[in-house]
Amino acid sequence: MPICTHCTHKISYLYTVYESATNLRLDQCPNCLKFADPYVEHDVLTLLLDLILLKRDVFRHLLFNRGYEPRRASEASKWENDKDKPFQKNLTLSKQEMDRRILTLRLGIILVFLDAFIRWSHLGPANAMFGDASAFWRRDRLEPLLRIFAGCIIETVAFHCGITLVSASFLKLEDILHRHKSEPTHKKSNVREELRLSHIPLTLIYSSLTKLFLLLLLALWKPSSMSSNRPRTFSQPSTGTGFFRSALEILDDDTLDREWVVRNVLGGMAAGFGLRVVLDLRPVLTTIIILVGWMVKTFVANLLSPWVTKGDTFGNVFLAYSIP
């Protein structure tokens, strides 16, 4: 059953279709009195931009409201709307589950290849990507890319499996704790009632768009470091000189690893935000889930690193860019 993207209240229909598919009217949420899901009439570009910006409502639209049939305004379809509702609901849920798994597989392959390409751009010379097109298909350049792609697939599957298992354990543990409390009639939130385990990998894929978008920009347009011959001077206060000097050196353009910041800091925050929306758990619990997923992914990446690198000159760069 679809939910309101603002207050998560359950509603019967998201919009009503009249004579043609383009003639529609958004339904109003009876709880918050806002349009239940404005993203119904938005295009793919708007959805993509809002995903990159980590907007909560677009996650709820894509995860819980995508694929539901609208209300038909004609008299014949009004009769159909009330006919065999239990059967239609079960059929819709089964179809949505299958569509969700197929979408997760398709998006996962595309984004994993993008991640492999970004890592490969750091493993070779700077002109390896933009040199002669025929040279790109040489075995010494193509084979590392394929090994990195295979390694990215395995570690991504491990990361998603770890996150899914820990999330399911936390949800089960929370239900057990509520049953043992003095209020056995504890009611789940609407998000938790609509949650399926297949939502979790899809959420991680959606939340990784922000990280991969910025990493792709850094891979294509590498920042040019400032000339080391020019001395750098910083105005320092009279007290705490060593502390401020160290802080300024960390933020120095020559020493700041942008890829590390995007992968670890921004990537972790985005994944935690996505899980917070879909699991409806406390931020502390979602942070623990992300940390466990990182541990699993790091363990698998350490096992894969010797096979992926195979003693090549790029060494452990694959491992350095594996989290997460």
N, C-alpha and C positions, 0 to 999 in steps of 0.2 A: 504494500500500500504506500502511495507517495506521501511525502511529508513536506511541510512548509520549510523553505530554506532559511527563514528568519527565526522561527520559534520551535521548529521540529514537530508541530502539531500535525496529526494525521488528517488527511483530507481524501475525499473520494476521487476527485479529478483535478488535474492541474489547469486545464483549459477546456473551452468548448469550441467545437468546430461547427460552422454553419454550412452554407451552400458549397463552398470550395475550401480546399485545404489552407489557402492563404487568408481566408476570412475566419479569424478566431478571436476569442475573448478570454483573457486570463481570469482564472477563478480567484476569488478572495478568500483568504484564510479566516475562518470564523473566530479564531483565537486572538490574533494580533491585528486583524483587519487590514493586512497588507496583501499585495499580490503573492500568492503562494510560491510561485517559482518564476521570476521574471526572465530567467535564462532560457525559457522555452522558445522565445522568439529571437534570441541572440544567435549570431553566426559563430562559426568555428574559431575565427580569429579572436573574437572577444573572449571566448572561453579559454583559449590558449594564453592570452595576455593575463587574464585573471588568475589562471593557474600559476603562471610565473610570479605574479604578485601575491600568491598565497592567500586568496580570499576564501573565507570559510564557506560562503553560500555556493560558490561554484563546485566545491567538493561535494556538498550535499546534493546538488543537482545531478552531477555526473555519477555519483555512487548509488543514490537511492531513488532518483526520479526518472532516470533515463529509461526509455522503452515502454512506459505506460501509455495505454490507449486513451485518447481524449473522450470527452462526452460529445455525443452527436445530437444536434438540435432538431433533426427531422423526427416526425412522428414514428416512422418505422424503426429508426434506431433507438428511440426512447424505449420501445418495447424490448429491443435487443439488449439494452443496457441492464434491464432487470431480469433477464432470462439466463438461467443457469450460471449465476454469479459464482458459486463455489467452484464449479468445474473450470470456468474461465480464469478464476484467480489462480488455481493450481497450475493450469497450463501456462499462464503468464509468468509465474514464478519459475517454473522449469525452464522456459525459454530464456528468461533473463539470466538465470544461473549459467546456462550454456553460452549465451552471448558474452557474459562477463568473463568467462574463462578464455574464450577465443580472443576477446579484446586484450586481455592481459598478456596472452602469448604473442600477439602481433606487436603490441606496443613494446613489450619486453625485448623482443628480438631487435627492433629498430633502435631502442635506446641503449641496449648493450653494445651494439655495433658502434653507435656514436661514442660511447664511453671508451671502447677499444681504440677507435680512431684517435681520440684525444690523447690517450696514453701513448699510442704509437708515435704521435707527433713529438713526444718528449724523449723517445728512445733513440732517434736517429739524428742526422744532421738537419739543420734548419731548412735546407733546400730540398729535402727528400720528398716533400709533398708537392712542391710547386715547380719541380724541375721538368725534365723531358717526360712526356706522358708515356712513351714506350719504356722508359727506364723504370717507371713505377711498377710494371708488371714483371720485372725481373725477380727471380726466385729469392735472391738475397734481401729484397725489400718486401716482397709479398708474404714470404713465409713467417717473418716475425709478426706481421699484422694478423695472420690467421691463428698463430699460437696465442697471441694476446686476446683475440676474440674468443677462442675456446676457454681460456682462463677466466675471462670476464663472465662468460656464461655460467661456469661452475661456481664461482664465488658469489655471483648474484643469486643463483638458486639457493646456495647455502645461507646467504643473508636473509632472503625472504622466508625460507623454511624456519630459520631460527626465530625471526620476528613473529611469524604466525604461531608457532608452538608456544612461545612465551606469552603472547597475547591471549591465546586460548586458555592457558593455565591461569593467568591472572583473572580473566573473566569467570572461569569456573570457580576459582577460589573466592572471588567476591560474592558469587551466588551462594556458596556454602556458608560464608560468614553471615550473610543476611538471613539465611534459614535458621541459623542458631541464635539469632538475636530475639529480642522480645516481640518483634514485629514480623511474624512469618508471612504476612500478606504484603510484603514489599513489592512495589510495582516497578518494573523496569522502565527506563526512558524509552521514548519512541525510537530513538536511534538504535538503542540496544536491541529492541524487538525486531527491527528490520536488518540488523547486522548478520552477515554470513562470513564465514572464513575467507571466501573468495574476494571479499571486499578489501582485505588487508594487503595482499600483494598489489592490487590495482591502486590502492592509496599510496603505497611506496613509489610506484611508477609515476603517478601524477605529481607527487611532491618532489621527485627528482628532476623535474623539468627546469626548475629554477637553477639548480646546481649545474646541470648539463648545458643550459643556455649560456651561462656566464663562462663556464670552462671552454666551450666552443669558441666564444669570442676571444678568450685569452690564447687559445691554440692557433687561431687564424691570424690574429693581430697581436703578436707578442709585444709587450711594452719594451721600449728601448731604454736601457739603463743610461743614466746620466754619466757624463765623463768622469772617470775617477781622478783625473788630473786636477780638477777644480776643487779646491778645499771647501769643506762644509763647516760653517760656523753656526752655532745655535746660541741664542741668548739664554743664559742660565741664571737662576736665582742664587742668592748668597748662601742659602742652606739647602741641603739635600742635593748637592751637585751630582754625586754619583748616581743617585736614583733617577733623576731627570735625564741624565746623559744616557743611561741604559734604556729608558723608555723611548727616547727619541731615536736611538740606534735601532730599536726593534721596528719602529715605524718608518725607517729609512727606505727610500725607494730601491736602493741596491740590495738590501738584505731581506725585505719583506717578500715572503713566498705567497703570492696571490693564489696560486692553485691550491696550496695547503689550506689557506683560510677558507676558500670557497668550498672545498670538499669536506673539511672537518667541521668548521664552525657553521657556515651557512647550510651545508648539506644535512648536518645533524639537526639544526633548528627546523628546517623544512620537513624532514621526516617526522620529527616529534610533533610538529603542528598538525600534519596530516593524520597521524595516529590519534592525536587528541580529539580531532573532529569525529573520526569514525568509531573509536572505541568508547568515547565518553567516559574516560578515566581521569584521575588526577594527574597533573603535569609531572609529579614525582614518579608515578608509575610508568608513564610513557617514556620518561628519561631512562629509567631502569631497563625498559624493553629495548630501547635503542642501543644502550651500552652492551647488553647481552648480544644483540645482533652484530654489533661491531666486533665483539670478541670472537664470535663464530666465523665471521668473514675474515678476520685477521688470521685465525688459525688455518683456514682453508687456503688463504693467499700465501702463507708461509710454506705450505705443502706444495703449492703449484709453482712457486717462484723458480726453483731449479729447473723444472721442465720448460717453463715459458721462456726463461732467459737462455738456457743451454750454453752457459759460459760466454755469451756474447759480450761485446764491449759495453752495452748499456747496463749491465750488472743488475742491481736491485731497484731500478727505477720503477719497474712494474709493482713491486711491493710497496714502494714509497707512496704511490698514488692509488693504493687499493682501498684505503679507509676513507669513508664509504663513497 
